[in-house]
């Protein structure tokens, strides 16, 4: 079994945080850790623990599957789960629009 690529995980956490316009301080507060710990995780100076990963994902509003999707043999599974999770809160009209967009992009 291969080891997890913590550098890639750290990068995805950082990119997700930045894309959502969230600060390290906000994530640290939500995950009940120090801001420096979030910085160390994002800069791959420490390996994130499972419990902290779950807390950080909750703070980011994403699933652990999404963050770890590149670790799977089929990386698209995590992304598909994240798309489905996002669609749950959408109205039927928005879901229809998303379906049309996907069909156009194929």
Secondary structure, 3 states (H helix, E strand, C coil): CCCCCHHHHHHHHHHHHHHCCCCHHHHHHHHCCCHHHHHHHHCCCCCCCHHHHHHHHHHHCCCHHHHHHHHCCCCHHHHHHHHHHHHHCCCHHHHHHHHHHHHHHC
